[in-house]
Amino acid sequence: MPKAADVIELSKQMRSKKFNWENQAQTAAKYCMPHKARITIHQAEGERVSSDVYDSTAIDAAQIAAAGLQGFMTSPSSKWFALRFKDRRLNEDDDAKAWLHECEETIYDILNGSNFNNEIAEFYHDLVVLPGATLYEEEDPQEVVRFYNIPFEQVDLDENARGVVDLLTRTYTYNVRQAYERWGDSCGPEIREKYEKKKFTDTVEIKHQVGVRYDRKAGKNDNRNMQFYSCYVLVEKKRMLEEGGYEEFPFFVGRWRKNSGEVWGYSPAMVALPDILMLNSMSKTIIRAAQKVVDPPWLFPDENFLMPLNFNPAGINWRTGDPTEQGPFPLMTNGNIPVGLELENQRREAIRRYFFADLFLMLLDAKNMTAFEVAKRVEEKMLVLGPVIGRLMSQVLSPIIFRTFKIALRNGLLPAMPASLGDEVNLEPEYISPLARAQKLTLAQNLEGYLFTVGQMASIAPQVLDKIDWDKSVDKLANIHSIDPTLLKSDQEVQKIREVRAQEQAQANALMMAQMGGEALEKVGKGAKALTQDEGKKRAA
């Protein structure tokens, strides 16, 4: 466990590497989500946003991208993941599958009963604009778990040799009332004195650091011997406020794209920033050009007009001198506004593509297209979006699912584990959200097209059907389409059904053979009788 001074020093070292990222984040936030543009500048709560943003295309595109990620990846109204065992043999065990299904339902209930859906929406918004987004999950006595989206400017982090974030420091402020309610008298004499004097709105700076604990004592599992240490430090006095630990890393950091060796990444807003700045400059120019057309500047002679001039509609202005002298007239700039609007629209379309707004709006309007059309259009977009989705699943969503599962297990909220699983199980999530399923459409279409072609060939050569394992084909398609496993019969049930069907068919065949044999014997008897009668007639004659 580091000392308070060590926590502060380590945080400063990580913050020193973040300077350039903060500048980029401030610019991106200004034009894409102005309400959070307080990364390098101080902005009070509710303060009016910058007035030099002349176009809202990037703001709208960022909102569509964030809403699309939530709606098509972690929708609160539908299931977006399923659990399965890494050991494939356990996936065939009926008791194990039933237990796993109950665990899924419990995790869904916990997540939907918490503030997860609210915080993940803000997380996605940060993800598409800033160099990174951070979500924090803690145990909660009322809701089991509770989530917090941590502002980018509060986070300093580092990765281990495997490129996994395992050290994070959050720097934030508490007012005196919050600090005293959190730590009581252990907050120190300074905070306690301010609290007693009712200086509740005075603020103090806190650092919360979580990292790998290397000095664990074997056989102990208390807060000071967990896999990850946790400490809260009062920065001004360099004093430790709280020490503890976590069994799992509680922070989940998402980066849209990142380079190897860098801890922060590049969001769609950062990539689109040149076009965003260009569009903002063009919009300002077009606005000024339109103002000159609607309310143009005027040319006046330097004499003969009686002041003041009246520019109101139907206003009358008086003059003296020779009426033939040149009067005032508007100064026309002859600017080509339509050309400017066309150039603006080109930049707008480019910005929307950076944020994949066309993809999410297309999925939303998929009801007006055939499945084949949707698959082809999505396939093109997934070539670029696929790596991002995979990174989100592995770095954010899977850790959230596993930590929630562990918290539920420790609190006795999961059903009793069947004996066939042993003491410990290894699980992995399978994502079944619309976006995850869209990535599988190509594979499903290839398989379905192949089976359809084989079916056509079978009309000419039926023996080709012997080449296909139809049970495995059905299971494969069910997996690709993420069909609820409770809707499918187990292999044992299918085997029993087929055995009963085979017995019934054998009985039917035996009955048919018996009937056919009886009819044959009856015909033989009739033939023998007729033959005997003919022989008798011949003898009588």
C-alpha positions as CSV (number, residue, x, y, z in Angstrom):
1,M,0.0,0.0,0.0
2,P,1.6,3.3,-1.0
3,K,1.9,6.3,1.3
4,A,-0.2,9.5,0.8
5,A,2.8,11.3,-0.6
6,D,3.5,8.5,-3.0
7,V,-0.1,8.6,-4.3
8,I,0.2,12.4,-5.0
9,E,3.6,12.0,-6.7
10,L,2.5,9.1,-8.9
11,S,-0.6,11.1,-9.9
12,K,1.6,14.0,-10.9
13,Q,3.8,11.8,-13.1
14,M,0.8,10.4,-14.9
15,R,-0.8,13.8,-15.3
16,S,2.4,15.2,-16.9
17,K,1.9,12.8,-19.8
18,K,-1.7,13.9,-20.3
19,F,-1.1,17.6,-21.3
20,N,-1.5,17.2,-25.1
21,W,-4.5,15.0,-24.7
22,E,-6.2,17.5,-22.5
23,N,-5.8,20.3,-25.1
24,Q,-7.3,18.1,-27.8
25,A,-10.1,17.0,-25.5
26,Q,-10.9,20.7,-24.7
27,T,-11.2,21.6,-28.4
28,A,-13.2,18.5,-29.3
29,A,-15.6,19.0,-26.3
30,K,-16.1,22.7,-27.3
31,Y,-17.5,21.8,-30.7
32,C,-19.1,18.4,-29.9
33,M,-20.5,18.7,-26.3
34,P,-20.1,22.3,-25.1
35,H,-21.6,21.4,-21.7
36,K,-18.5,19.5,-20.9
37,A,-15.9,21.9,-22.3
38,R,-14.2,22.5,-19.0
39,I,-11.2,20.3,-19.2
40,T,-8.5,22.9,-19.3
41,I,-10.6,25.9,-18.4
42,H,-12.8,26.5,-15.4
43,Q,-16.5,26.6,-16.2
44,A,-19.0,27.0,-13.5
45,E,-22.1,24.7,-13.4
46,G,-24.8,26.1,-15.6
47,E,-22.5,28.7,-17.2
48,R,-23.4,29.7,-20.8
49,V,-21.5,27.8,-23.4
50,S,-19.1,29.4,-25.9
51,S,-20.9,31.7,-28.4
52,D,-18.4,31.2,-31.2
53,V,-19.8,27.8,-32.2
54,Y,-21.7,28.5,-35.4
55,D,-22.7,24.9,-36.5
56,S,-24.2,22.1,-34.5
57,T,-23.6,19.2,-36.9
58,A,-20.8,17.7,-34.7
59,I,-23.0,18.1,-31.6
60,D,-25.9,16.3,-33.3
61,A,-23.6,13.6,-34.8
62,A,-22.1,12.9,-31.3
63,Q,-25.5,12.5,-29.8
64,I,-26.6,10.1,-32.5
65,A,-23.4,8.0,-32.1
66,A,-23.8,7.8,-28.3
67,A,-27.5,7.0,-28.5
68,G,-26.8,4.4,-31.3
69,L,-24.1,2.7,-29.2
70,Q,-26.4,2.4,-26.2
71,G,-29.5,1.4,-28.2
72,F,-27.7,-1.2,-30.3
73,M,-25.1,-2.5,-27.8
74,T,-26.5,-2.2,-24.3
75,S,-30.2,-1.5,-24.8
76,P,-32.2,-1.5,-21.5
77,S,-35.2,-2.8,-23.2
78,S,-33.7,-6.0,-24.6
79,K,-31.0,-8.6,-23.7
80,W,-27.6,-7.7,-25.0
81,F,-25.4,-10.5,-23.6
82,A,-25.6,-14.2,-22.7
83,L,-23.3,-16.3,-20.5
84,R,-21.7,-19.5,-21.5
85,F,-19.0,-21.8,-20.1
86,K,-15.5,-21.8,-21.5
87,D,-15.5,-25.5,-21.1
88,R,-17.7,-26.6,-24.0
89,R,-18.7,-29.8,-22.2
90,L,-20.5,-27.9,-19.5
91,N,-22.5,-26.1,-22.2
92,E,-24.1,-29.5,-22.9
93,D,-25.1,-30.1,-19.3
94,D,-28.8,-29.3,-18.7
95,D,-28.4,-28.5,-15.0
96,A,-25.4,-26.2,-15.7
97,K,-27.2,-24.4,-18.5
98,A,-30.3,-23.9,-16.3
99,W,-28.1,-22.4,-13.6
100,L,-26.3,-20.2,-16.1
101,H,-29.7,-18.9,-17.4
102,E,-30.7,-18.0,-13.8
103,C,-27.4,-16.1,-13.3
104,E,-28.0,-14.1,-16.5
105,E,-31.5,-13.1,-15.3
106,T,-30.0,-12.0,-12.0
107,I,-27.3,-9.9,-13.6
108,Y,-29.9,-8.2,-15.8
109,D,-32.1,-7.5,-12.8
110,I,-29.1,-6.0,-10.9
111,L,-28.0,-3.8,-13.9
112,N,-31.4,-2.6,-14.8
113,G,-32.2,-2.0,-11.1
114,S,-29.2,0.3,-10.7
115,N,-28.2,3.5,-12.5
116,F,-26.2,1.6,-15.1
117,N,-28.3,2.7,-18.1
118,N,-28.0,6.4,-17.2
119,E,-24.3,6.3,-16.6
120,I,-23.5,4.1,-19.7
121,A,-25.3,6.7,-21.9
122,E,-23.0,9.4,-20.6
123,F,-20.0,7.1,-21.0
124,Y,-20.8,6.5,-24.7
125,H,-21.0,10.3,-25.2
126,D,-17.6,10.8,-23.7
127,L,-16.2,7.9,-25.7
128,V,-17.1,9.4,-29.1
129,V,-15.7,12.8,-28.3
130,L,-12.9,12.6,-25.8
131,P,-9.6,10.5,-25.8
132,G,-11.2,8.1,-23.3
133,A,-14.2,7.5,-21.1
134,T,-14.2,5.9,-17.6
135,L,-16.9,4.1,-15.7
136,Y,-16.6,3.2,-12.0
137,E,-18.7,0.4,-10.3
138,E,-19.0,0.1,-6.6
139,E,-21.1,-2.1,-4.3
140,D,-24.2,-0.4,-3.0
141,P,-26.3,-1.5,0.0
142,Q,-29.6,-0.5,-1.7
143,E,-29.1,-1.2,-5.4
144,V,-26.4,-4.0,-5.1
145,V,-24.1,-2.0,-7.4
146,R,-23.9,1.6,-8.5
147,F,-22.1,3.2,-11.4
148,Y,-20.4,6.6,-11.9
149,N,-19.1,8.1,-15.2
150,I,-15.9,9.8,-14.2
151,P,-15.1,13.1,-16.1
152,F,-12.0,12.9,-18.3
153,E,-10.2,15.7,-16.6
154,Q,-10.3,13.8,-13.2
155,V,-8.6,10.6,-14.5
156,D,-4.9,9.7,-14.6
157,L,-4.0,6.1,-15.6
158,D,-1.3,3.7,-16.6
159,E,-1.2,0.3,-18.3
160,N,0.8,-2.8,-17.4
161,A,3.1,-4.7,-19.8
162,R,0.1,-6.4,-21.4
163,G,-1.6,-3.1,-22.2
164,V,-4.3,-3.5,-19.5
165,V,-5.2,-0.5,-17.3
166,D,-4.4,-1.6,-13.8
167,L,-3.5,1.7,-12.1
168,L,-5.8,4.7,-12.0
169,T,-6.0,7.9,-9.9
170,R,-9.1,10.0,-9.7
171,T,-8.7,13.6,-8.6
172,Y,-11.9,15.4,-7.5
173,T,-13.3,17.8,-5.0
174,Y,-15.7,17.3,-2.1
175,N,-17.4,20.0,-0.2
176,V,-16.9,19.9,3.6
177,R,-20.3,18.4,4.2
178,Q,-19.7,15.5,1.7
179,A,-16.2,14.8,3.1
180,Y,-17.5,14.8,6.7
181,E,-20.4,12.5,5.9
182,R,-18.1,10.1,4.0
183,W,-15.3,9.8,6.6
184,G,-16.6,11.3,9.8
185,D,-14.0,12.4,12.4
186,S,-11.3,10.5,10.5
187,C,-11.4,13.2,7.8
188,G,-9.1,15.3,10.0
189,P,-9.3,18.4,12.3
190,E,-9.3,20.9,9.4
191,I,-12.5,19.5,7.8
192,R,-14.1,18.8,11.1
193,E,-13.5,22.4,12.2
194,K,-15.0,23.8,9.0
195,Y,-18.0,21.4,9.4
196,E,-18.6,22.6,13.0
197,K,-18.4,26.2,11.8
198,K,-21.0,25.3,9.1
199,K,-18.7,26.1,6.2
200,F,-20.4,23.4,4.2
201,T,-19.6,24.8,0.7
202,D,-15.9,25.0,1.2
203,T,-14.1,22.4,-1.0
204,V,-11.2,20.0,-0.5
205,E,-9.2,18.1,-3.1
206,I,-9.3,14.3,-2.9
207,K,-7.3,11.7,-4.7
208,H,-8.6,8.1,-5.0
209,Q,-6.0,5.7,-6.4
210,V,-6.6,2.0,-7.2
211,G,-3.7,-0.3,-8.3
212,V,-2.4,-3.8,-8.1
213,R,-1.4,-5.0,-4.6
214,Y,2.0,-6.7,-4.7
215,D,2.5,-7.2,-0.9
216,R,-0.5,-9.5,-0.2
217,K,-0.4,-11.9,2.7
218,A,-1.2,-15.5,1.9
219,G,-4.3,-16.9,3.4
220,K,-5.9,-13.5,4.2
221,N,-8.7,-12.0,2.3
222,D,-9.5,-8.7,4.2
223,N,-9.6,-5.2,2.6
224,R,-5.8,-4.8,3.0
225,N,-5.0,-8.1,1.2
226,M,-7.3,-8.0,-1.8
227,Q,-5.9,-8.1,-5.3
228,F,-6.2,-4.4,-5.8
229,Y,-5.5,-1.7,-3.2
230,S,-7.6,1.4,-2.8
231,C,-6.7,4.6,-0.9
232,Y,-8.2,8.1,-0.5
233,V,-5.8,10.9,0.1
234,L,-6.5,14.5,1.3
235,V,-4.1,16.4,-1.1
236,E,-3.6,19.6,0.9
237,K,-2.4,17.8,4.0
238,K,-1.0,14.7,2.3
239,R,-2.9,12.6,4.7
240,M,-4.5,9.2,4.1
241,L,-8.3,9.2,4.6
242,E,-9.2,5.6,3.9
243,E,-7.4,2.4,2.9
244,G,-9.2,-0.6,1.4
245,G,-9.2,-2.9,-1.6
246,Y,-11.1,-4.6,-4.4
247,E,-11.3,-8.2,-5.6
248,E,-11.7,-6.9,-9.2
249,F,-10.5,-3.6,-10.8
250,P,-13.5,-1.3,-10.4
251,F,-12.7,1.2,-13.2
252,F,-13.6,0.4,-16.8
253,V,-11.7,2.6,-19.3
254,G,-12.8,2.8,-23.0
255,R,-10.8,4.2,-25.8
256,W,-12.3,4.4,-29.3
257,R,-8.9,3.8,-31.0
258,K,-5.4,3.9,-29.6
259,N,-1.9,3.4,-30.6
260,S,0.4,0.9,-29.0
261,G,2.4,2.4,-26.2
262,E,-0.1,5.2,-25.6
263,V,-2.7,5.1,-22.7
264,W,-5.2,7.5,-24.3
265,G,-6.9,7.1,-27.6
266,Y,-8.4,9.0,-30.6
267,S,-12.2,9.5,-30.7
268,P,-14.3,10.2,-33.8
269,A,-14.5,13.8,-32.8
270,M,-10.7,14.1,-32.6
271,V,-10.3,12.5,-36.0
272,A,-13.0,14.7,-37.5
273,L,-11.7,17.9,-35.8
274,P,-10.2,19.4,-39.0
275,D,-13.5,19.2,-40.8
276,I,-15.4,20.4,-37.7
277,L,-13.2,23.5,-37.4
278,M,-13.4,24.1,-41.2
279,L,-17.2,23.8,-41.1
280,N,-17.4,26.2,-38.1
281,S,-15.3,28.8,-40.0
282,M,-17.4,28.3,-43.2
283,S,-20.7,28.7,-41.3
284,K,-19.5,31.9,-39.8
285,T,-18.6,33.2,-43.3
286,I,-21.9,32.1,-44.7
287,I,-23.8,33.8,-41.9
288,R,-21.9,37.1,-42.5
289,A,-22.6,36.8,-46.3
290,A,-26.3,36.2,-45.7
291,Q,-26.4,39.2,-43.3
292,K,-24.9,41.4,-46.1
293,V,-27.6,40.2,-48.5
294,V,-30.5,40.6,-46.1
295,D,-29.3,43.9,-44.5
296,P,-26.6,45.2,-47.0
297,P,-24.2,48.1,-46.3
298,W,-25.0,51.4,-48.0
299,L,-23.1,53.9,-50.1
300,F,-23.9,57.6,-49.3
301,P,-22.8,60.9,-50.8
302,D,-20.9,63.0,-48.3
303,E,-23.5,65.9,-48.6
304,N,-27.1,66.9,-48.9
305,F,-28.9,64.4,-46.6
306,L,-30.6,65.6,-43.5
307,M,-29.7,63.5,-40.5
308,P,-30.7,61.2,-38.9
309,L,-31.4,58.6,-41.6
310,N,-34.4,56.4,-41.3
311,F,-33.8,52.8,-42.3
312,N,-37.2,51.5,-41.1
313,P,-39.6,50.0,-43.6
314,A,-41.5,52.7,-45.6
315,G,-39.2,55.3,-43.9
316,I,-38.7,58.7,-45.5
317,N,-35.4,60.5,-45.7
318,W,-35.0,64.1,-46.7
319,R,-32.3,65.8,-48.7
320,T,-31.3,69.2,-50.0
321,G,-29.5,70.3,-53.2
322,D,-29.8,69.0,-56.7
323,P,-32.2,66.0,-56.9
324,T,-30.3,64.7,-59.9
325,E,-27.3,64.0,-57.8
326,Q,-26.5,60.4,-57.1
327,G,-28.5,59.1,-54.1
328,P,-27.7,56.4,-51.6
329,F,-27.8,52.8,-52.8
330,P,-27.0,49.4,-51.2
331,L,-23.5,48.0,-51.7
332,M,-23.9,44.5,-53.2
333,T,-21.1,42.1,-52.6
334,N,-22.3,39.5,-55.2
335,G,-21.3,36.7,-52.9
336,N,-22.4,33.2,-54.1
337,I,-24.2,31.8,-51.0
338,P,-25.4,28.6,-52.7
339,V,-21.8,27.5,-53.4
340,G,-20.9,28.1,-49.8
341,L,-23.9,26.1,-48.6
342,E,-22.9,23.2,-50.9
343,L,-19.4,23.2,-49.5
344,E,-20.9,23.2,-46.0
345,N,-23.1,20.2,-46.7
346,Q,-20.0,18.3,-48.0
347,R,-18.3,18.9,-44.7
348,R,-21.5,18.0,-42.7
349,E,-21.8,14.6,-44.5
350,A,-18.1,13.9,-43.8
351,I,-18.5,14.6,-40.1
352,R,-21.6,12.4,-39.8
353,R,-19.6,9.6,-41.4
354,Y,-16.8,10.0,-38.9
355,F,-19.4,9.5,-36.1
356,F,-21.1,6.6,-38.0
357,A,-24.4,8.4,-37.8
358,D,-25.5,7.0,-41.1
359,L,-25.0,3.5,-39.8
360,F,-27.0,4.0,-36.6
361,L,-29.8,5.8,-38.5
362,M,-29.8,3.0,-41.1
363,L,-30.2,0.3,-38.4
364,L,-33.0,2.4,-36.9
365,D,-34.8,2.5,-40.3
366,A,-34.0,-1.1,-41.1
367,K,-37.7,-2.0,-41.2
368,N,-38.0,-0.4,-44.6
369,M,-35.2,-2.6,-46.0
370,T,-34.9,-6.3,-46.6
371,A,-32.5,-8.4,-44.5
372,F,-30.2,-8.7,-47.5
373,E,-30.0,-4.9,-48.0
374,V,-29.3,-4.4,-44.3
375,A,-26.6,-7.0,-44.2
376,K,-24.8,-5.6,-47.2
377,R,-24.9,-2.0,-45.9
378,V,-23.9,-3.0,-42.4
379,E,-21.1,-5.3,-43.7
380,E,-19.4,-2.3,-45.2
381,K,-19.6,-0.2,-42.0
382,M,-18.5,-3.1,-39.8
383,L,-15.2,-3.3,-41.5
384,V,-14.3,0.0,-39.8
385,L,-16.5,-0.2,-36.7
386,G,-15.8,-3.9,-35.9
387,P,-12.4,-3.4,-34.1
388,V,-14.0,-0.6,-32.0
389,I,-16.9,-2.8,-30.9
390,G,-14.5,-5.6,-30.1
391,R,-12.4,-3.3,-27.9
392,L,-15.4,-2.1,-26.1
393,M,-16.6,-5.6,-25.4
394,S,-13.2,-6.8,-24.0
395,Q,-12.2,-3.7,-22.1
396,V,-15.5,-2.4,-20.7
397,L,-18.6,-4.6,-21.1
398,S,-17.0,-8.0,-20.2
399,P,-15.3,-6.6,-17.0
400,I,-18.6,-5.0,-16.0
401,I,-20.5,-8.3,-16.4
402,F,-17.8,-10.3,-14.5
403,R,-17.5,-7.8,-11.7
404,T,-21.3,-7.7,-11.3
405,F,-21.4,-11.5,-11.3
406,K,-18.8,-11.7,-8.6
407,I,-20.5,-9.1,-6.5
408,A,-23.8,-11.0,-6.8
409,L,-22.0,-14.3,-5.9
410,R,-20.4,-12.8,-2.8
411,N,-23.7,-11.4,-1.6
412,G,-25.5,-14.7,-2.1
413,L,-27.8,-13.4,-4.8
414,L,-27.1,-16.2,-7.3
415,P,-28.8,-19.6,-7.3
416,A,-27.0,-22.6,-5.8
417,M,-24.3,-23.9,-8.1
418,P,-25.0,-27.5,-9.4
419,A,-22.6,-30.2,-8.2
420,S,-21.5,-30.9,-11.8
421,L,-19.7,-27.5,-11.9
422,G,-17.3,-28.1,-9.0
423,D,-15.9,-25.2,-6.9
424,E,-15.1,-22.7,-9.6
425,V,-16.4,-22.0,-13.1
426,N,-14.9,-20.0,-16.0
427,L,-17.5,-18.0,-17.9
428,E,-17.4,-15.8,-20.9
429,P,-20.1,-13.5,-22.3
430,E,-21.7,-13.9,-25.7
431,Y,-23.0,-10.6,-27.1
432,I,-26.5,-10.7,-28.6
433,S,-27.2,-7.0,-29.1
434,P,-28.4,-5.8,-32.5
435,L,-25.0,-4.5,-33.3
436,A,-23.3,-7.7,-32.4
437,R,-25.9,-9.7,-34.4
438,A,-25.3,-7.4,-37.3
439,Q,-21.7,-8.4,-37.4
440,K,-22.7,-12.0,-37.7
441,L,-25.2,-11.5,-40.5
442,T,-22.6,-12.3,-43.2
443,L,-21.7,-15.6,-41.6
444,A,-25.3,-16.5,-41.2
445,Q,-26.1,-15.6,-44.9
446,N,-23.1,-17.7,-46.1
447,L,-24.3,-20.7,-44.2
448,E,-28.0,-20.3,-45.1
449,G,-27.0,-19.8,-48.8
450,Y,-24.9,-22.9,-48.7
451,L,-27.7,-25.0,-47.2
452,F,-30.2,-23.6,-49.8
453,T,-27.8,-24.6,-52.6
454,V,-27.4,-28.1,-51.3
455,G,-31.2,-28.3,-51.0
456,Q,-31.5,-27.5,-54.7
457,M,-28.8,-30.0,-55.6
458,A,-30.7,-32.7,-53.6
459,S,-33.7,-32.4,-56.0
460,I,-31.4,-34.0,-58.7
461,A,-29.0,-36.1,-56.5
462,P,-30.7,-36.8,-53.1
463,Q,-27.6,-38.6,-51.8
464,V,-25.8,-35.2,-51.3
465,L,-28.0,-34.7,-48.2
466,D,-25.9,-37.4,-46.5
467,K,-23.0,-35.0,-46.5
468,I,-24.7,-32.5,-44.2
469,D,-24.9,-32.8,-40.4
470,W,-28.2,-31.1,-40.0
471,D,-28.2,-31.0,-36.2
472,K,-24.9,-29.2,-36.2
473,S,-26.2,-26.8,-38.9
474,V,-29.3,-26.0,-36.8
475,D,-27.1,-25.4,-33.7
476,K,-24.7,-23.2,-35.7
477,L,-27.5,-21.0,-37.0
478,A,-29.0,-20.8,-33.6
479,N,-25.7,-19.6,-32.2
480,I,-25.2,-17.0,-35.0
481,H,-28.7,-15.6,-34.5
482,S,-28.3,-15.7,-30.7
483,I,-31.4,-17.8,-30.2
484,D,-32.4,-18.3,-26.5
485,P,-31.1,-21.7,-25.6
486,T,-34.2,-22.5,-23.6
487,L,-36.1,-22.6,-26.9
488,L,-34.0,-25.5,-28.2
489,K,-34.3,-29.1,-27.0
490,S,-31.2,-30.7,-25.6
491,D,-29.4,-33.5,-27.5
492,Q,-30.8,-36.0,-25.0
493,E,-34.4,-34.9,-25.5
494,V,-33.9,-35.0,-29.2
495,Q,-32.5,-38.5,-29.0
496,K,-35.4,-39.7,-26.9
497,I,-37.9,-38.1,-29.4
498,R,-36.1,-39.9,-32.2
499,E,-36.1,-43.2,-30.4
500,V,-39.8,-43.0,-29.7
501,R,-40.4,-42.0,-33.3
502,A,-38.3,-44.9,-34.5
503,Q,-40.2,-47.3,-32.3
504,E,-43.5,-46.0,-33.5
505,Q,-42.3,-46.3,-37.1
506,A,-41.1,-49.8,-36.5
507,Q,-44.4,-50.8,-35.0
508,A,-46.2,-49.2,-37.9
509,N,-44.0,-51.1,-40.3
510,A,-44.6,-54.3,-38.5
511,L,-48.3,-53.8,-38.5
512,M,-48.2,-53.0,-42.2
513,M,-46.2,-56.1,-42.9
514,A,-48.6,-58.2,-40.8
515,Q,-51.5,-56.7,-42.8
516,M,-49.7,-57.3,-46.0
517,G,-48.9,-60.9,-44.9
518,G,-52.5,-61.6,-43.9
519,E,-53.8,-60.3,-47.1
520,A,-51.3,-62.5,-49.0
521,L,-52.3,-65.6,-46.9
522,E,-55.9,-64.8,-47.5
523,K,-55.3,-64.6,-51.3
524,V,-53.3,-67.9,-51.2
525,G,-56.1,-69.6,-49.3
526,K,-58.7,-68.4,-51.8
527,G,-56.5,-69.6,-54.6
528,A,-56.0,-73.0,-53.1
529,K,-59.8,-73.3,-52.4
530,A,-60.6,-72.4,-56.0
531,L,-58.0,-74.8,-57.3
532,T,-59.5,-77.7,-55.2
533,Q,-63.0,-76.9,-56.4
534,D,-61.7,-77.0,-60.0
535,E,-60.1,-80.4,-59.4
536,G,-63.3,-81.8,-57.9
537,K,-65.4,-80.6,-60.9
538,K,-63.0,-82.3,-63.3
539,R,-63.2,-85.6,-61.4
540,A,-66.9,-85.5,-61.3
541,A,-67.0,-85.0,-65.0
